[in-house]
Amino acid sequence: MFSTPKSLQRRTGRFGIDRYEYLKQLLNEYEHDSTNNESKLQILANFANFSYDPINYHHIRQLNIIDLFLDCLQMHTEDDFVHYALAGLCNICTDEANCQIVFHKTPSIVISLVKCLFSTRFDTVVNAILTLMFLCDFKEQIKVDLRQRNEIRQCIEKYSQSKDKRLANMAQLFLQDYLS
């Protein structure tokens, strides 16, 4: 469910910490040298959850949390970090302004997403497909580039035959709307 400023005020009270400050505290904790990987992973998961609600987009952009998602996606090899970074990107890429930031900061984002298509982790594959869809809707050239890569088509065609109906349906949509 999406939040409104009024519902946030009601939940946090008049003197409660505001959303921007809370996200800033989380970011500071994530970036602190003494924070262990388990805590960082939990914070990254929180950021992915916050990126679901459009009311947080401005704060996420202001605090450069999009950069954190991109860095984790490109530099981490641990599945969980990649998963949460990709989940966060997938959530924020429903917004065109966020897509523009993602693509501007990391023009090679498509390469990272294509790698995720070949993951053995179901939710990583689904989030990679969705994020590619959002980015294709934002920038037509991405769609053109994907159509030229036979390994992507083969991968998506394989997924379209999956026994998991969610994956099969998503792959079929991707083939139909973005690769045809």
SULQUIKA-V407606 format. One record per residue. RES is the residue in one letter. SS is DSSP state (H for helix, E for strand, C for the rest). PSI is psi in whole degrees, -180 to 180 (NA if undefined). Layout:
RES:SS:PSI
RES:SS:PSI
//
This chain:
M:C:137
F:C:150
S:C:160
T:C:159
P:H:-37
K:H:-42
S:H:-34
L:H:-42
Q:H:-43
R:H:-40
R:H:-33
T:H:-14
G:C:168
R:C:-31
F:C:13
G:C:161
I:C:136
D:C:164
R:H:-44
Y:H:-47
E:H:-39
Y:H:-47
L:H:-37
K:H:-42
Q:H:-43
L:H:-44
L:H:-43
N:H:-41
E:H:-43
Y:H:-43
E:H:-10
H:C:138
D:C:-32
S:C:-4
T:C:124
N:C:167
N:H:-36
E:H:-43
S:H:-41
K:H:-40
L:H:-42
Q:H:-41
I:H:-42
L:H:-40
A:H:-39
N:H:-43
F:H:-41
A:H:-41
N:H:-42
F:H:-29
S:C:-5
Y:C:-32
D:C:120
P:H:-23
I:H:-20
N:H:-9
Y:H:-45
H:H:-45
H:H:-41
I:H:-41
R:H:-44
Q:H:-37
L:C:2
N:C:34
I:H:-26
I:H:-40
D:H:-40
L:H:-46
F:H:-47
L:H:-44
D:H:-45
C:H:-41
L:H:-39
Q:H:-27
M:H:-21
H:C:144
T:C:-12
E:C:130
D:H:-41
D:H:-41
F:H:-44
V:H:-43
H:H:-51
Y:H:-36
A:H:-44
L:H:-38
A:H:-43
G:H:-45
L:H:-42
C:H:-43
N:H:-44
I:H:-21
C:C:3
T:C:-13
D:C:130
E:H:-38
A:H:-39
N:H:-39
C:H:-41
Q:H:-43
I:H:-47
V:H:-50
F:H:-37
H:H:-43
K:H:-33
T:C:80
P:C:-22
S:C:14
I:H:-34
V:H:-38
I:H:-45
S:H:-40
L:H:-38
V:H:-40
K:H:-39
C:H:-24
L:H:-26
F:C:13
S:C:155
T:C:-4
R:C:119
F:H:-52
D:H:-28
T:H:-43
V:H:-47
V:H:-46
N:H:-35
A:H:-44
I:H:-48
L:H:-43
T:H:-40
L:H:-40
M:H:-48
F:H:-43
L:H:-36
C:H:-38
D:H:-31
F:H:-41
K:C:109
E:H:-33
Q:H:-31
I:H:-44
K:H:-44
V:H:-45
D:H:-42
L:H:-38
R:H:-26
Q:C:-6
R:C:106
N:H:-35
E:H:-30
I:H:-46
R:H:-46
Q:H:-42
C:H:-48
I:H:-37
E:H:-38
K:H:-44
Y:H:-30
S:H:-16
Q:C:7
S:C:150
K:C:-22
D:C:112
K:H:-33
R:H:-48
L:H:-43
A:H:-46
N:H:-42
M:H:-42
A:H:-40
Q:H:-42
L:H:-42
F:H:-44
L:H:-46
Q:H:-47
D:H:-22
Y:H:-21
L:C:2
S:C:NA
//
